[in-house]
Amino acid sequence: MDNEEFITKIILDEMTGKNQAIHSYDKMIWTVRTGFLTLLFAGWGILIKSIIDNSSGTQITLNRLLIAMLLVSAALSVGGLIIDQNYIRRKFRVIYALDCLLSAPR
């Protein structure tokens, strides 16, 4: 194997690894998004069900419960956004590196 073939093999292996990393980041991003939606809607569903089941509860308790759930939802949303943006930033770093690899002079 001469030097040029060796360099070509290294570049092709690097491109394969970058493509696999991009697909892995896509999977992680959608896992985070799906988990976020599951937690959000499950939490609100449980809250609404408990309100319906205990309709004789006091208004103060229901208001506190709603405020607590809004705060939890807001915190979960901010956390999900930060994690999502982090994965997207990392994914685009890999895409940029792949682009630089592909646009390098031969």
Sequence and secondary structure as in RCSB ss.txt:
>XXXX:A:sequence
MDNEEFITKIILDEMTGKNQAIHSYDKMIWTVRTGFLTLLFAGWGILIKSIIDNSSGTQITLNRLLIAMLLVSAA
LSVGGLIIDQNYIRRKFRVIYALDCLLSAPR
>XXXX:A:secstr
  HHHHHHHHHHHHHHHHHHHHHHHHHHHHHHHHHHHHHHHHHHHHHHHHHHHTTTS HHHHHHHHHHHHHHHHH
HHHHHHHHHHHHHHHHHHHHHHHHHHHHS  
